[in-house]
């Protein structure tokens, strides 16, 4: 740990939602880095409930968020986390959570982003009438309530969402009020995806932070800068039957976050003929 360039460094973490509990233990144990929370309004960069629309991708936003904390504290090392929910990229019928964790180090010019993808998520919502207790209770069971909080808003109209609900009585009241405020008499009940009230999401953030910590502990073979790791893939895995290159990944590309050094490692194996442009044109 003493050899780590981050040993004894204090990094600022831009968060309003308790993400230090996912990042701090891993970064201290693997890198000797300390984490302090930067007092900034990260909701200004976007909210899951839509009051503030996120501009750009989650990967872009996580770097902006780290910079926001650095500007507020004057720190030269910043951290941030950002999540995105939607269909799994390889199985569109399955909801997924992808979490990004970024480190920005102005001492060395290093900006590094790692991610973790998981299908373990309670992401979802239901539209319900104000007094449909059965629909409410069914959704709460699916959402992992009360360990996971929920959010309620009118289905139509400008009403503000009520967040962080963890008591059944509060949920039922909020649903009735939101339905009354909605032009069509219905309310939207959904999972609260903010990290501090969503333990499942917090575990995915921790997985992304672990990947970041492992990568920061890996020096580049060419320039010795921290952060050497997977940066991409190259297609061309041969068909198992005829050997024709396919769109499946054939090479894993590792690279440095500071210099241009890259190394390529074969994935191994062969692609199913179903993915072959010759065997399955």
Secondary structure, DSSP 4 states (H G I P E B T S, - for coil): -TTSTTTT-EEEEE-SS-THHHHHHHHHHHH--EEEEE---GGGG--TTSSSPPPS-HHHHHHHHHHHHHHHHT-SEEEEEEEEEEEETTEEEEEEEEEEEEEEETTTTEEEEEEEEES-----EEEEETT-HHHHHHHHHHHTTTTS-EEEEESSSSPPPEEEE-SHHHHHHHHHHHHHHSTTSEEEEEE---GGG-HHHHHHHHHHHHHHHHHHTSB-TTT--B--EEEEEEE-PBBTTT--B-SSEEEEEEE-SSS--EEEEE--S-B-GGG-TTTT-
